[in-house]
């Protein structure tokens, strides 16, 4: 039997990560986030947990550094993700 509360929590978390990332990557976001989670966390995006966010942020920051020289954009992304992480860990 599937834990519905856990599934909803994970979906909401993925939506929050996607929403933050979309501001910076636009329409490529869903595929980008899914690929980052699968490649660096070795799990499907639907299985992301709050404790995964620091690792995801680390790898996403590295990847963004290869995609753009706009350090302000990367810093803004990191700030927003850190705000999300802190909101989840109280």
Backbone as CSV, one residue per row, in Angstrom:
resi,resn,N_x,N_y,N_z,CA_x,CA_y,CA_z,C_x,C_y,C_z
1,UNK,0.844,-1.195,0.000,0.000,0.000,0.000,0.881,1.248,0.000
2,UNK,0.611,2.196,-0.881,1.408,3.405,-1.030,1.072,4.407,0.066
3,UNK,2.095,5.063,0.587,1.912,6.089,1.601,1.532,7.393,0.905
4,UNK,0.263,7.727,0.923,-0.251,8.885,0.200,0.335,10.186,0.728
5,UNK,0.483,10.333,2.030,1.048,11.551,2.601,2.473,11.756,2.116
6,UNK,3.269,10.688,2.103,4.654,10.770,1.633,4.697,11.111,0.145
7,UNK,3.801,10.523,-0.639,3.740,10.796,-2.064,3.392,12.262,-2.311
8,UNK,2.419,12.789,-1.596,2.029,14.192,-1.745,3.154,15.127,-1.329
9,UNK,3.858,14.775,-0.239,4.985,15.578,0.241,6.086,15.619,-0.816
10,UNK,6.386,14.484,-1.416,7.420,14.404,-2.440,7.018,15.188,-3.674
11,UNK,5.758,15.068,-4.089,5.270,15.806,-5.252,5.378,17.298,-5.007
12,UNK,4.980,17.752,-3.837,5.057,19.164,-3.495,6.510,19.630,-3.479
13,UNK,7.408,18.838,-2.943,8.824,19.189,-2.910,9.369,19.304,-4.330
14,UNK,9.072,18.342,-5.167,9.514,18.386,-6.560,8.940,19.621,-7.261
15,UNK,7.696,19.946,-6.983,7.084,21.142,-7.572,7.807,22.413,-7.123
16,UNK,8.210,22.461,-5.861,8.928,23.636,-5.349,10.291,23.768,-6.019
17,UNK,11.008,22.667,-6.121,12.319,22.680,-6.777,12.159,23.093,-8.235
18,UNK,11.178,22.523,-8.896,10.935,22.840,-10.306,10.554,24.302,-10.475
19,UNK,9.732,24.817,-9.590,9.294,26.211,-9.664,10.487,27.165,-9.527
20,UNK,11.357,26.902,-8.583,12.552,27.739,-8.399,13.433,27.664,-9.644
21,UNK,13.658,26.469,-10.126,14.555,26.261,-11.259,13.988,26.849,-12.537
22,UNK,12.675,26.795,-12.690,12.026,27.286,-13.903,12.285,28.775,-14.132
23,UNK,12.408,29.513,-13.059,12.690,30.946,-13.166,14.007,31.181,-13.923
24,UNK,14.931,30.236,-13.812,16.250,30.394,-14.410,16.413,29.645,-15.734
25,UNK,15.695,28.541,-15.902,15.891,27.708,-17.094,14.697,27.651,-18.032
26,UNK,13.572,28.168,-17.609,12.404,28.183,-18.476,11.904,26.791,-18.832
27,UNK,11.528,26.582,-20.098,10.865,25.345,-20.506,11.712,24.079,-20.376
28,UNK,13.008,24.213,-20.241,13.873,23.032,-20.118,13.902,22.479,-18.690
29,UNK,13.196,23.130,-17.792,13.313,22.828,-16.364,12.952,21.401,-15.987
30,UNK,11.801,20.911,-16.406,11.373,19.573,-15.984,12.420,18.527,-16.340
31,UNK,12.875,18.578,-17.574,13.880,17.602,-18.017,15.202,17.789,-17.280
32,UNK,15.598,19.035,-17.077,16.845,19.337,-16.374,16.812,18.812,-14.944
33,UNK,15.747,19.138,-14.210,15.634,18.709,-12.807,15.583,17.186,-12.723
34,UNK,14.797,16.573,-13.567,14.703,15.104,-13.563,16.059,14.467,-13.834
35,UNK,16.782,15.014,-14.801,18.096,14.471,-15.140,19.092,14.662,-14.001
36,UNK,19.058,15.822,-13.345,19.959,16.068,-12.219,19.697,15.081,-11.082
37,UNK,18.438,14.855,-10.775,18.075,13.941,-9.686,18.475,12.517,-10.041
38,UNK,18.174,12.088,-11.238,18.514,10.729,-11.658,20.028,10.534,-11.699
39,UNK,20.746,11.485,-12.258,22.197,11.348,-12.428,22.965,11.438,-11.116
40,UNK,22.562,12.341,-10.249,23.367,12.618,-9.062,22.803,12.037,-7.772
41,UNK,21.518,11.710,-7.772,20.916,11.106,-6.581,20.525,9.651,-6.819
42,UNK,20.651,9.229,-8.075,20.356,7.847,-8.458,18.938,7.413,-8.095
43,UNK,17.999,8.314,-8.361,16.585,7.998,-8.113,15.733,8.803,-9.070
44,UNK,14.522,8.342,-9.309,13.609,9.138,-10.132,13.227,10.431,-9.406
45,UNK,12.924,11.456,-10.180,12.571,12.753,-9.598,11.411,12.633,-8.611
46,UNK,10.491,11.742,-8.884,9.314,11.579,-8.017,9.682,11.079,-6.621
47,UNK,10.915,10.592,-6.445,11.342,10.054,-5.148,12.205,11.022,-4.343
48,UNK,12.300,12.266,-4.765,13.154,13.231,-4.067,12.636,13.477,-2.648
49,UNK,13.579,13.620,-1.728,13.269,13.865,-0.318,13.985,15.131,0.149
50,UNK,13.516,15.751,1.226,14.182,16.962,1.720,15.678,16.762,1.965
51,UNK,16.055,15.598,2.445,17.479,15.358,2.724,18.327,15.250,1.454
52,UNK,17.700,15.186,0.301,18.413,15.136,-0.975,18.785,16.518,-1.501
53,UNK,18.190,17.555,-0.951,18.292,18.880,-1.562,19.696,19.467,-1.544
54,UNK,20.461,19.247,-0.483,21.832,19.791,-0.442,22.681,19.208,-1.567
55,UNK,22.581,17.904,-1.773,23.341,17.257,-2.837,22.847,17.730,-4.194
56,UNK,21.534,17.808,-4.356,20.982,18.297,-5.611,21.457,19.722,-5.886
57,UNK,21.447,20.575,-4.890,21.897,21.952,-5.054,23.360,21.997,-5.457
58,UNK,24.188,21.190,-4.823,25.614,21.162,-5.150,25.825,20.839,-6.627
59,UNK,25.180,19.786,-7.094,25.375,19.358,-8.475,24.713,20.300,-9.473
60,UNK,23.578,20.862,-9.118,22.914,21.803,-10.012,23.758,23.061,-10.163
61,UNK,24.359,23.508,-9.077,25.233,24.687,-9.143,26.421,24.418,-10.073
62,UNK,27.017,23.255,-9.983,28.126,22.886,-10.867,27.666,22.889,-12.322
63,UNK,26.517,22.282,-12.579,25.997,22.204,-13.945,25.677,23.584,-14.489
64,UNK,25.035,24.424,-13.681,24.726,25.783,-14.124,26.003,26.559,-14.439
65,UNK,27.058,26.298,-13.676,28.338,26.944,-13.926,28.920,26.596,-15.287
66,UNK,28.556,25.425,-15.793,28.991,25.025,-17.137,28.089,25.605,-18.224
67,UNK,26.878,25.971,-17.861,25.913,26.460,-18.842,25.921,27.974,-19.011
68,UNK,26.366,28.691,-17.976,26.313,30.153,-18.033,27.490,30.764,-17.283
69,UNK,27.865,31.941,-17.703,28.880,32.707,-16.978,28.223,33.742,-16.060
70,UNK,26.910,33.742,-16.001,26.151,34.702,-15.207,26.170,34.259,-13.738
71,UNK,27.196,34.686,-13.021,27.338,34.263,-11.626,26.228,34.815,-10.738
72,UNK,25.672,35.978,-11.095,24.561,36.538,-10.310,23.338,35.624,-10.397
73,UNK,23.073,35.087,-11.580,21.957,34.170,-11.763,22.171,32.918,-10.925
74,UNK,23.381,32.388,-10.951,23.685,31.189,-10.166,23.538,31.491,-8.678
75,UNK,24.052,32.629,-8.237,23.930,33.019,-6.829,22.467,33.163,-6.413
76,UNK,21.642,33.739,-7.293,20.212,33.881,-6.996,19.550,32.509,-6.866
77,UNK,19.906,31.595,-7.767,19.362,30.237,-7.705,19.759,29.573,-6.382
78,UNK,21.031,29.654,-6.039,21.526,29.045,-4.796,20.808,29.642,-3.593
79,UNK,20.623,30.958,-3.592,19.933,31.611,-2.473,18.510,31.086,-2.327
80,UNK,17.787,30.994,-3.437,16.401,30.515,-3.375,16.326,29.054,-2.942
81,UNK,17.252,28.241,-3.430,17.252,26.833,-3.014,17.613,26.720,-1.532
82,UNK,18.556,27.503,-1.075,18.909,27.476,0.347,17.742,27.924,1.219
83,UNK,16.968,28.878,0.751,15.772,29.296,1.486,14.785,28.138,1.587
84,UNK,14.614,27.392,0.493,13.741,26.226,0.519,14.265,25.186,1.501
85,UNK,15.555,24.899,1.438,16.160,23.902,2.329,15.969,24.307,3.782
86,UNK,16.228,25.563,4.101,16.070,26.020,5.487,14.619,25.993,5.940
87,UNK,13.696,26.259,5.031,12.273,26.221,5.398,11.825,24.798,5.718
88,UNK,12.460,23.820,5.124,12.094,22.422,5.354,12.749,21.844,6.601
89,UNK,13.910,22.389,6.960,14.656,21.856,8.094,14.535,22.727,9.332
90,UNK,13.664,23.720,9.239,13.289,24.509,10.378,14.288,25.402,10.955
